[in-house]
Amino acid sequence: QGQLVESGGGLVQAGGSLRLSCAASGITFSLFTIAWYPQAPGKQRELVATISSGGTTNYADSVKGRFTISRDNAKNAMYLQMNSLGPEDAAIYYCSARVAPAAIPYWGKGTLVRVSS
């Protein structure tokens, strides 16, 4: 059974940086497209970054130039480097793994990011 576990959240001052990690187990990680979805209070989860099995990345306009998604297949892990954080970035960040567009994704339980102004 596939499992994803996020870590790296915390409290950061506006303008600061955080690096989130997502560790995968029970799946052939290298075959999966991986993504990060923040969910702010009262809002739906929002896709902000994806990285395909081949390493192609995509970003939401709201994070382009500030966030960088990466993966390490040897470690079954992926990362989200977040720079220039603002209050609008505060959310629970979930990682997701999907082997194909129509497949049911795996989800982690999330890691909380708080940004103080």
Secondary structure, DSSP 8 states (H G I E B T S, - for coil): --EEEEE--EEEETT--EEEEEEEESS-GGGSEEEEEEE-TTS-----EEE-TT--EEE-TTTTTTEEEEEEGGGTEEEEEE-S--GGG-EEEEEEEESSTTS--EE---EEEEEE-
